Amino acid sequence: MKKYAFMAACAMLALSAAAQDTYENARFLGSDLNGTARYVGMGGALEALGADISTMSSNPAGIGLFRHSFISLSFGGVNQQDAKKFDNVGTTNLSFDQVGFVYSMQDDDDNFLNFGFNYHKSRNFDQILTAANRLQASSLAKHVFGKSTLGTDANGGYTLETNTNGEWMGWRGSSDFRSNAYTQLDYMYTNAVTMDDVNTTDGTGAIVPINTYMEASDYWFNRAHSGWISDFDFNISGNLENRVFLGMSFGIKAVYYKGYSIYGENILDASNTPQGNHQLADERKIDGTGIDLKFGAIFRPIEESPFRIGIAITTPTWYNLESRNYSTLYNNTNQAVYNFGADNFSSSESYEFKYYTPWKFGLSMGHTVENYLALGASYEYSGYGSADTRVIDGYDTYGNEDSYSDDAMNDNTDRSLKGVHTLKLGAEMKPDPSFAIRLGYNYVSPTYETTGYRDNGLFSEGNTYASTADYTNWEATHRITCGMGYKYQNMNFDVAYQYSTTNGTFHPFQDSQFRDPDDNTLLTNIGMPTSVSNKRHQLLFTIGYTF
């Protein structure tokens, strides 16, 4: 029966695409502070002040404040502090950040109808993450072994038995169905490390399978992230008697992400003698598209005052994504002492899934003092814990993809991710009508609960495809910005600098407890965390033309 169950499982995976896990998907939430140099230089606090093309994605009504047509182009570079090149991803990378235009149609002196388009890079994934720490009576192999003792995926585990190809697979208890808790990671470790056929010592020459593990003294980790999320916004906005400004943007997002990592552990035997190492090399690529809608309004409550209030609402981004990975576990232990599994074992999968981000709400204020000072403040909120990871489950009668929420994964998302608050403050001073100085501050509250973790034992379709176990709980992001601008006739030239810093806690795998199947002893497996940080410097240039 296992033969047919295995074939059925493969067919199911080919026809019905699964979801991804909470921590893999969290990278598609939120956005960097990026756009025109004026927008970045003021910390992004232009949602109520408007008249900047970057507000097309944060408050579309800001485009309604343009009184002339305009085109702009932005580019620059990003440097990651305290990092070393890994997998051809360097610490300094050039970036094409923005291009767009606004076409302004004047009805009369006080009413305008504007149309706009803007491309900007809302996420720049370029990042190198490095972590290392000691391990105490634990290892990733022990983590996998512990799951195999739990019996069913309702308990976060599975039952091991070979298929007709002689590969060890995790099944739902005594059933003929593959366990959702049996991940690609488990598949590689079980077949390369924890399960092996050995000769018995009774002199009969019989060969029996054993299931065991070895602990590690320490671990090391390197990952290179690269890629982007590109936003293409199409805007229509209006100005009613210079008191009320309304706007709407239709957005299309294009995603390309690549991550390559190597996780290694130095292995010990029962007498704490070094036995070599295990190394897990993992490459994952994710690409796809998403769409969203943004609505905004700006109004001046007092006719004689330039003070403005802005509100904005952004729908979820409805993503259709495809994930592909190729992963190999290298067993470099001392084969003369222990004959654990194969020398190495590989796994690769490709699958499609849907991901719906939460709604976002914004409130902003702006004020100008004659023509020499502009002040802005913005607040945004998005409940990241409500993000919806979805499983594609065939097609309806019209050929459209059917999908349903991965409830177990979404519960984990709700436990692990927070509601995120963003505060933007900015000022622009003009000592001369042709010259501007800008300052800004941007704060993003923590995305992750400190108790959040990547649960590899969920009864979830998204769990099946996990090929790594690490996760990082990032804390708050602080961004400090400044910039300058110069206007000559119809041309403007702007430059901005941004420094951002985010600290986090890296975990090589989740903590777990399980019972030793031999003597029922309670065992623990603790993935020792370590502090990491992401410090980035950005230099951005914008060239614009008014016509």
C-alpha angles and dihedrals in degrees: 000000000000089000092060094040090053091049090048091050091052091049091049092052091049095049103032115048120216132219130247130245130268098258096045090052098043090079088072092059122095127355143251122257098260141134131084119006090245091054093047094042090057093048091252091290095139101102092109098028092053125171091111121107093224091068087072088089099037104036113000091196089073089076088062089070092067111107095181135038115265142185129192142180127198133190139153146129140278126214125193113213123222095013137116129217114270132176092356092303108124130201092247121050133172118233138197100214113172147001127168149128142217123212111202122203114192116211095179137325094296105029128069136173113203133188123195147175127196136177119196137161103245094180129029107192096190104129139132117214121194127179139162138169144148123274125218116209090325143099142162088259089056089051090055092044090051092055090053090060094058095076105210135038088240083072093040095262145078145216118259123228133144124252124221090278091060093249120138111243132183115237135189099264109287093339127110095242129098115250118246087219091062101093132187086257091056090046092056097043094044094052097038104035124004103042123056142154113240137177116258119236097230093093094246094107091233117158119218132177120247129197115206143127143218126224127230134227096212145342138223130197138190127177131175115202120194138165137063150240110240118202122206111190127189113196141192118183141161144204118217112199090322090284106084126038122188130184146169130193129195110207134201119190127201117199130201120166132167126180126180121183142171119203118186138181131192105228128220131193125224091281092050092252113150112252102180124265148288118228126191115199113193131181120184128179125188126184138159144108139273139189134208143166127229127197127189145171135190124189139175107225093194115049094209094049129075090214111126137192122203133194128186138180126194121193121223116283106244104214129194106193140174123207126198129180140179114193135174130189113207115204103203097167125133102279091188090068103032128018098206111173123293129336090251140347132202137204133184134178139174123199143154127230142162128241125188116195122211127267117268127215127194138191123184145172132202137180136180130201107212107295101315107065135042124180126190139180128180136181127194133182132192127171101225092181089070094061110132120226108195137196119221108229108184128285137296126236090276094054094255119138116258117212140172134198118269093231097188092050092044090053088054089049090052090051096044106038129061138211103269124220122199123196122190126188125178145164134192122195125190113197085174127023090242098046130062134186119200136194130180148171127203125188128187117187120228117291096202134061110237087234094048119118142175103257111210092180100062120133087237136127088223091061094064093072099048110124098176135041104204124109138173127214103211120203131210122322121227121194126186118190142181137170150160135226135198126193122201116180105303095344128087128192120196135179130187137184124204130188116190130179132187126174124201148168118247120209121191091206140339121282115252146176129207142159122259104244091217102054104003092244114162108244129191131204114197121189101211108228125220134195119254134175141199113210117175137182120201129190114192134186129194130190116192138179128200119207 
